C-alpha cells in the first residue's frame, strides 16, 4: 500500500509536470527528428553565439549535418569542443557531423554545437532565432532556437522531471510532501 507521503510526492511531481513549459515542436526532415533546439543569450557586442539541439536518425543510412545559415548571423558553422592535453579547444568540423542510423546526437555546451559567427544583434532570453540547418541527405531544414539565459545548460523541460522539479531538493526538507515551507 502506498503511504500518504508517497502519494503526496507523486501528486506534487504530476502537478509540476503539468506546469512545465511546453517544449519546442519536433522538426522532422526525412529520417531525422530534431528536438530541443535552443541557444544562450549573448551580451551586446558578442562576436559569436552558440546553438544546441538533438538530432535522432530513425533511418537505415547515415546523414551528416554540414552547416547552416541564419539571418541574424554572417555564418553558421558546425563546431566541436574537446580537451587536448588539459586544454579546451574548439574547431570547425569541416566535414560536418555524422548522425549514424538508429543513433541520437546531442549538440550541447562543451561538445559539438552550432557556432553563429558575427551576430547582427544580441540573442535575448525569450527570443526565438530561426536557423536553417543543412544536411547532406535531408537537405535544408528550418528550426527555431529558443534563447535561454546566458548561463543556461539546456532548454526548459529537458531534465528528468520535465525541468520543473529537482528531485534532490525534496531531500532538503522534513516535510514529507517535498514542498518547501
N, C-alpha and C positions, 0 to 999 in steps of 0.2 A: 504494500500500500504506500502510495506517495504521501509524504508528510506535508503539512501545511506550508512549511518553509520552502520546500522544493516547488510546490505548486505556485507559490507567490513569486519565486525566482523565475520560473518558466513563463508565467504571465507577464512579468516585467520585461523579459527578453522579447517576447512576442510583441508587446507594446512598443518597445524601442525599435524593433524591425519595421513595424508599420509606419513609424515616424521618420525612418531613414530617407534621405533624399533619393529621388529616382536616379538611376544610372543613365548615362548617355545611351542612346539607342545603338544596338549592334549594327554594324555595317557588313553586308555580305558582298563579296566580289569573287565570282567563280567558286572555287573550293575553299576560299579564305573567309574567315569570320574575324572582324576587327572589333575589339571591345575596349572599354576603359581608356579612351583617348583623353589625355589631359596634358597640361603644361603648368609651369610655375609662373607666378607674376614676376616681372622684372623691374628693376629700378630704372628711372629715366636715364637715358644715355647708354644703356647696356648695348653691347655690340653683338650679343648672342642671346638666344632663348632656346630652351630645350622642349622637346615633345616626347611624350611617352604613351605607349599603348600596348595592347596584347593582340597577337595575331595567331589564330589557330588554322592549321591546314587540315581540312577534313577530306582532302582528295587522296589520290594514289600516286601523285607526282609532286616533286618539289617545286616551289616557286621562290622568287627572290625579290626582296624589296630593294630597288636600285636607286631610289631618290624620291624627290618630291618638289613641290612648289607651294608658295603661299603669297597672296597679295601683300601681306604685312611684312615680308622679309625679302631681301635681294635673292637669297638662295636657301634651299633646304637640302641638307645632306644627311646621310646615314653615318653615324659615328659610333665608336666603341671606346670605352674607358677600360683600362686594365692596369694591374700592378706589375711593374718591371723592376726587379731589384729594389723593392721597397719604395719605388716612386710611382705615383699615379700618372699614367699617360693617357692622352686622348688622340685619336686619329680617325680620319675618314675611312670608311670601308669602301674603297674604290670599286670593288666587285659586288658590293651590296651585301645583304644579309639573307642567307638561305633559310627558308621555312620548310623543313622536311615533312613529307606526308605523315599524317597522324600525330604530328607534334605541335606544340604551342610555344611561341617565342614571345617573351615579355621584354619590351623596351622600357627600361626603368633607370632612375638615377643610379649612377655608379657602374653602369653597364652599357649595352647598346642603347642608342637613343637617336632621335631626330635632332639635328642642330640647325636652328634657324639663324642664318647669318645676316647681320646688319638690319635688325628690325626697324621699321619705319616709325614705330611708336611703341611705348612700353606695353607689355602684356599686363592687363589689370585683372585682379581677382574678380571673378564673377563673369568675365567676358567669355565668349566662345569664338575661337580662332579657326576659320576654315583653312584646311590644308588639303592639297591633292597629293596623295601618295602614288608612286609609280612602281608597279610590279612587272617583272619580266613576262609573266603569263597572264595574270589577271588584269593587266593594263592600269589605267589611271582610275583611282578611287578617291572620292571626296569624303573626308571625315571632319569632324569639328572637335577641336581640343578645348576642353573645359578648363579655364585658368583657375588654379588654386592659389593659395598663399605662397609667399616667397620660399618658405622652408618646408612646404608640403612634401610628404613622402609617397603620396599616392592619391588617387581620386577618392571622393567620398563613396562609402559603400563597399570598398574593396577589402575591408577587414573580415575577420571570422564571423562577426555578428552584424554584418552589413555596415560596419563602421560606426554604428550608433552607440554601441556599448562595449566597453573594455572589460572583459571578464576578470582581469586581475584587480580592478577597482572594487569588485564585490568582496574581496578578502580584507579590505581596509576598514570595514565597518562591522560592528557587532550586531547590527540589525539583520536578521535572517533574510529579509527580502532583498538585501543588496542595495537598498536605496539609502543615500546619504541623508543625514538629518540636518 
